Amino acid sequence: MLETFNTLVDGLPPGLVYGLIAALVFAEAALFVGFVFPGETAVVVGGVLASQGTLSLPLLLVIGVVAAVAGDSVGYEIGKKYGPRLLDIRAVAKHRAKVEGAQDLIRRRGAVAVFIGRFTALLRALMPALAGSSRLPYPKFLLFNFLGGLTWVVTFTLGGYFAGEAFDRAAQWAGRGLAIGLAVIAVVAIVVWSVRRHRREAEEEAEAGDAEAGDAASRVEQTLP
C-alpha cells in the first residue's frame, strides 16, 4: 500500500474523505474555488485512495459526477441571476481575457462550449456562470454539463486509480521504500503541474490584456490630430 497517501487521510473516516472531495469539486464552479484550487487534483487523489481500498471506486465516481453537475448548475443559476454584474466580481474581472474567450466560445459553439470548458481549469470555474448569464437554455446546458462532468470525473479518477495500482505493483517488485518514493514524486508532480498550469494561464491572460490595451492605445493615437 502507498503509506504516504494513507498518512494524508489517517484518522479520517471514509465518509469525511468523500465529503471533502465532493465539496472541492462542487465549489469549483459554484463558489469559483477553481481560480485557486483545481478540482481535478481532488478526484485524482481520490482515485489513488480507491486503488488502496480506502474508498470505493464506484461510489467515488458517482459522488464526483453528482458534485460536478450540481456545482456547475449552481454556477449557472448565479450567472443567470446576476448576468453582466457577475463580470464585476474581483475574482472574475482579473481574468478578462479568459472571460471574453469563453463568451466567444459560447457564441460560436453554444451548449457544446460547456463540455469543452470542463477540461480547462479556469474555464471549468467560469463557463457555467457565463452560460447562465448568456441565457443558454438550461436543458441544453444540463445535458452537456452532465456529459462533460461524467467524462472528466471518470478520466481523472481512473487516472489516479491506475497510477495507484502501478505503485502497488512497484512495491511488490522493488520494495516498499521505492514505492513510497514514487508516491511522493507523484504527489509533488500533481501539485507542481497544477500550479504551473494556473501560472501559465494567468500569464497568457496578462499578455492578451497587454496586447488589447496596446491596440486600444494605438487606435486612440490614430484618432488624435
Disulfide bonds with the S-S distance in Angstrom:
none
